Amino acid sequence: MEKQTEKIKQFSKIVSAFLNIAFISLIVAAALELLAWLWTASHWPTETTVIGGVTVEAPLLFQLGSTKVLLPVAWEPGFRFWTAGGSAPAIGFGEFLATVFTLVGLRFAKAVFKLLRENGSPFREDVVKALKRLAIALLCVGCVSGAIPFLSAGIVWVLCLIFDYGRKLQDESDTTL
């Protein structure tokens, strides 16, 4: 039993490291999306430049002498963040919401693996609660980004039920002994 607990702890450390990398990367992506929205909403100046042989129009971040620093990554010319072609919501806003909800989901996933890394046993009430929060966050992601997060939320919810049942069996076993 101790060997299995140690395996869970080691695997949780590895997954936690990957989740931290994904979390930081997603924060950078969300910041770029927000910056692109600010440029679009504020109508700040843009410049036309050639990147990789392709002419693009990009927001001008700042200029030092004759050197211009542009933001070509997360911005499209003529893109209006809040509306696209009238009063319909823009796709970009939904993507931004999906990024925010995904950050929340990653935060809850990090909490699950932190609990497993510290104790090693998935059959604890705090792990079940953390999994439930993760399932709810995945449902929120699914509301703005599609079916896969909904399916993931269902799978995580089933894992909640399994781990809760295992926790109850563990409690009965501990009180019997």
C-alpha positions as CSV (number, residue, x, y, z in Angstrom):
1,M,0.0,0.0,0.0
2,E,2.8,2.4,0.8
3,K,4.4,1.7,-2.6
4,Q,1.2,2.7,-4.4
5,T,0.8,5.8,-2.3
6,E,4.4,6.8,-3.2
7,K,3.6,6.2,-6.9
8,I,0.6,8.5,-6.6
9,K,2.7,11.2,-5.0
10,Q,5.4,11.0,-7.7
11,F,2.9,11.1,-10.5
12,S,1.1,14.0,-8.9
13,K,4.4,15.9,-8.8
14,I,4.9,15.4,-12.5
15,V,1.4,16.4,-13.4
16,S,1.6,19.4,-11.1
17,A,4.7,20.6,-13.0
18,F,2.9,20.4,-16.3
19,L,-0.2,22.1,-14.9
20,N,2.0,25.0,-13.7
21,I,3.5,25.4,-17.1
22,A,0.0,25.3,-18.7
23,F,-1.3,27.8,-16.2
24,I,1.6,30.3,-16.8
25,S,1.2,29.9,-20.6
26,L,-2.5,30.5,-20.4
27,I,-2.0,33.6,-18.2
28,V,0.3,35.0,-21.0
29,A,-2.3,34.1,-23.6
30,A,-5.1,35.8,-21.6
31,A,-2.9,38.9,-21.2
32,L,-2.3,39.1,-24.9
33,E,-6.0,38.7,-25.6
34,L,-6.8,41.4,-23.1
35,L,-4.1,43.7,-24.6
36,A,-5.5,43.1,-28.1
37,W,-9.0,44.0,-26.8
38,L,-7.7,47.2,-25.2
39,W,-6.0,48.2,-28.5
40,T,-9.2,47.5,-30.4
41,A,-11.5,49.2,-27.9
42,S,-9.2,52.3,-27.5
43,H,-8.6,52.7,-31.3
44,W,-4.9,53.2,-30.7
45,P,-2.6,53.4,-33.7
46,T,-1.6,50.5,-35.9
47,E,1.3,50.0,-38.3
48,T,1.6,47.9,-41.4
49,T,4.7,45.6,-41.3
50,V,6.0,42.5,-43.0
51,I,6.4,39.4,-40.8
52,G,7.6,36.2,-42.4
53,G,6.9,37.5,-45.9
54,V,3.3,38.4,-45.0
55,T,2.1,42.0,-44.7
56,V,0.1,42.5,-41.5
57,E,-1.4,45.4,-39.7
58,A,-0.5,45.3,-36.0
59,P,-1.0,47.6,-33.0
60,L,1.9,49.9,-32.1
61,L,2.9,49.2,-28.5
62,F,5.6,51.9,-28.3
63,Q,8.3,53.6,-30.3
64,L,11.9,54.2,-29.2
65,G,13.5,56.5,-31.7
66,S,13.1,54.8,-35.1
67,T,12.4,51.4,-33.6
68,K,8.7,50.4,-33.4
69,V,7.5,47.6,-31.1
70,L,4.3,46.0,-32.5
71,L,1.8,43.5,-31.1
72,P,1.1,41.1,-34.1
73,V,0.3,38.0,-32.1
74,A,-3.3,38.3,-30.9
75,W,-4.8,41.0,-33.0
76,E,-6.6,41.2,-36.4
77,P,-7.1,44.4,-38.4
78,G,-10.6,45.7,-38.1
79,F,-11.5,43.3,-35.4
80,R,-14.0,44.6,-32.9
81,F,-13.9,42.7,-29.7
82,W,-17.4,43.3,-28.4
83,T,-19.3,43.0,-31.6
84,A,-18.7,41.6,-35.1
85,G,-20.8,43.0,-37.9
86,G,-23.5,44.7,-35.9
87,S,-24.9,43.6,-32.6
88,A,-23.9,40.0,-32.6
89,P,-21.3,39.0,-30.0
90,A,-17.8,38.6,-31.4
91,I,-16.1,35.2,-31.4
92,G,-13.1,36.8,-29.7
93,F,-15.1,37.5,-26.5
94,G,-16.2,33.9,-26.2
95,E,-12.6,32.8,-26.6
96,F,-11.5,35.2,-23.9
97,L,-14.1,33.8,-21.6
98,A,-13.0,30.3,-22.4
99,T,-9.5,31.3,-21.5
100,V,-10.6,32.7,-18.2
101,F,-12.7,29.7,-17.3
102,T,-9.9,27.4,-18.4
103,L,-7.5,29.2,-16.0
104,V,-10.0,28.6,-13.2
105,G,-10.3,25.0,-14.2
106,L,-6.5,24.6,-14.2
107,R,-6.4,26.2,-10.8
108,F,-8.8,23.6,-9.5
109,A,-6.9,20.8,-11.2
110,K,-3.7,22.1,-9.6
111,A,-5.5,21.9,-6.2
112,V,-6.5,18.3,-6.8
113,F,-2.9,17.2,-7.6
114,K,-1.5,19.3,-4.7
115,L,-3.7,17.3,-2.3
116,L,-2.6,14.0,-3.9
117,R,1.0,15.1,-3.8
118,E,0.8,15.9,-0.1
119,N,-1.0,12.8,1.1
120,G,-1.1,10.3,-1.8
121,S,-4.6,9.0,-1.1
122,P,-7.4,10.0,-3.5
123,F,-10.0,8.6,-1.0
124,R,-10.3,11.8,1.1
125,E,-13.1,14.3,1.5
126,D,-10.9,17.3,0.4
127,V,-9.9,15.5,-2.8
128,V,-13.6,14.8,-3.6
129,K,-14.5,18.4,-3.0
130,A,-11.7,19.6,-5.2
131,L,-12.8,17.3,-8.0
132,K,-16.3,18.6,-7.7
133,R,-15.0,22.2,-8.1
134,L,-13.0,21.1,-11.1
135,A,-16.1,19.5,-12.7
136,I,-18.1,22.7,-12.2
137,A,-15.3,24.7,-13.7
138,L,-15.2,22.4,-16.7
139,L,-19.0,22.9,-17.1
140,C,-18.4,26.6,-17.3
141,V,-15.7,26.1,-19.9
142,G,-18.1,24.0,-21.9
143,C,-20.7,26.7,-21.9
144,V,-18.4,28.9,-24.0
145,S,-16.1,26.5,-25.8
146,G,-17.9,23.3,-26.8
147,A,-18.7,19.7,-26.1
148,I,-15.3,18.3,-25.0
149,P,-15.2,20.2,-21.6
150,F,-18.8,19.0,-21.0
151,L,-17.7,15.4,-21.5
152,S,-14.6,16.1,-19.3
153,A,-16.9,17.5,-16.6
154,G,-19.0,14.3,-16.7
155,I,-15.9,12.1,-16.4
156,V,-14.6,14.1,-13.5
157,W,-18.0,14.0,-11.8
158,V,-18.0,10.2,-12.1
159,L,-14.5,10.2,-10.6
160,C,-15.9,12.3,-7.7
161,L,-18.6,9.6,-7.1
162,I,-16.0,6.8,-7.3
163,F,-13.6,8.5,-4.9
164,D,-16.4,9.4,-2.6
165,Y,-17.5,5.8,-2.5
166,G,-13.9,4.7,-1.9
167,R,-13.6,7.3,0.9
168,K,-16.7,5.9,2.6
169,L,-15.3,2.3,2.3
170,Q,-11.9,3.5,3.7
171,D,-13.7,5.2,6.6
172,E,-15.6,1.9,7.3
173,S,-12.4,-0.1,7.1
174,D,-10.6,2.3,9.4
175,T,-13.4,2.2,12.0
176,T,-13.6,-1.6,11.8
177,L,-9.9,-2.0,12.5
